[in-house]
Amino acid sequence: MAKLQNQIAIITGSSSGIGAAVAKSMAEEGATVVINYPVDAAQQMAEAVKNEIIAAGGKAIMIKADVSKEAEVQQMFADTIKQFGTVDILVNNAGLQKDAHFENMTLDQWNFVIGVNLTGQFLCAREAIREFLRRGVDEKKSKAAGKIFCMSSVHEVIPWAGHANYAASKGGKAQERSFPELNGMTCGLLTHAFLRSLEETPPDSQNGVSSTAIKQYLLSTWADVCGSIPAVEPEFISPTGPDIQFSATSKQVLQGFKLTKAPATAIRLDISDALRVSVVQCYYTPTAATVTWTGQAAIPLVVSGLRFFLKLQPGLYRCVVSGDMQKSVPFEATGVTDVDI
Ligand SMILES: NC(=O)c1ccc[n+]([C@@H]2O[C@H](COP(=O)([O-])OP(=O)(O)OC[C@H]3O[C@@H](n4cnc5c(N)ncnc54)[C@H](O)[C@@H]3O)[C@@H](O)[C@H]2O)c1
């Protein structure tokens, strides 16, 4: 059975670019996809994506909705649920830029980008989570009550002159970490939605997006909530010796990470706990010295060349690697060193 058989996926802004590639990839995996587009001018492109999916044997419909408008988002979810019974997957992809030097940026430019990129993701995620909570887990379809992907950008963490509104909209995606904890059900909230290949894609380019790369990435990240856990690749990340001392207020263990070689291109490591709650993210550039950690600043970290030492509570974790080396590596912080004060 295809991985996403009988699952209903809304992909916002999927008449072009990355969204269109995601829609095709998900349809290939058996999902019924909703191709969302914002305005009449984009209808023809949406139609082309839909026709391509249907010609390949997939299932797709189109819904016009501006994700920055609450009523239109609610209508899109209501129409989808009316037609298919539920929504299983949301890909929060719609996004745009309105660039200007900071001193010249108008309030309209600022509000427009924040409205689509940030408020739009909130409005769609809220409707999706309401539906996941209403329906609960359907074991026949998935271990998760639902899945949400939010397209981000390296500018979630890296400032970008002339694009303050865009960088702020992506940085504001920290809202994802506030998604509700859904007790008693598995709800996969997958937010590692950035690919190296996407970074290199011109924003308005349709052909530059590799649907294979996207598919590989999506499958590697959602495998843990939809199916089997990807194989561990111990040569990539392995515990290292406890040669750093930390002081701590609670019992924690020292976990070492080691890159076997410096990555040729920038990569991001997202470390999350067993509940998929992001613990820390690291943006790692080819020059090993420039490692930037974001996330919980309270978690001490020491970087030494290609080795990282992070203090964690004992337990199960997962390290998702974005970039050329796309991998999802489960690991257990077992207690190389106990730090107990
Ligand atoms: N291409 C890149 O290099 C890159 C890098 C980092 C992040 N991203 C992110 O990836 C996502 C997709 O970008 P893309 O490169 O495919 O660009 P794109 O312009 O091809 O796609 C954006 C889509 O969003 C749609 N859209 C715009 N406003 C909308 C609204 N109000 N409601 C619904 N849909 C709306 C557009 O019609 C378009 O189909 C964006 O969130 C973007 O910020 C892209």
The ligand as an ORCA input file, in Angstrom:
! r2SCAN-3c Opt
* xyz 0 1
  N      12.522     28.800     -3.182
  C      13.355     28.958     -2.197
  O      14.565     29.051     -2.376
  C      12.833     28.987     -0.797
  C      13.756     29.080      0.233
  C      13.303     29.083      1.524
  C      11.975     28.996      1.785
  N      11.088     28.927      0.771
  C       9.675     28.873      1.138
  O       9.032     27.856      0.396
  C       7.662     28.210      0.193
  C       7.295     28.082     -1.280
  O       8.072     28.966     -2.040
  P       8.432     28.757     -3.593
  O       9.880     28.968     -3.690
  O       7.864     27.487     -4.097
  O       7.728     30.035     -4.239
  P       6.437     30.168     -5.200
  O       6.233     31.626     -5.388
  O       6.573     29.317     -6.407
  O       5.282     29.546     -4.309
  C       4.570     30.261     -3.341
  C       3.116     29.925     -3.536
  O       2.347     30.570     -2.516
  C       1.165     31.032     -3.126
  N       0.590     32.116     -2.344
  C       1.050     33.377     -2.205
  N       0.227     34.074     -1.413
  C      -0.753     33.231     -1.032
  C      -1.894     33.361     -0.203
  N      -2.199     34.517      0.395
  N      -2.695     32.285     -0.033
  C      -2.413     31.096     -0.642
  N      -1.347     30.921     -1.419
  C      -0.518     31.980     -1.613
  C       1.577     31.478     -4.534
  O       0.463     31.541     -5.406
  C       2.580     30.392     -4.887
  O       1.935     29.315     -5.524
  C       7.496     29.632      0.728
  O       6.949     29.566      2.034
  C       8.916     30.152      0.776
  O       9.079     31.153      1.732
  C      11.502     28.930     -0.519
*
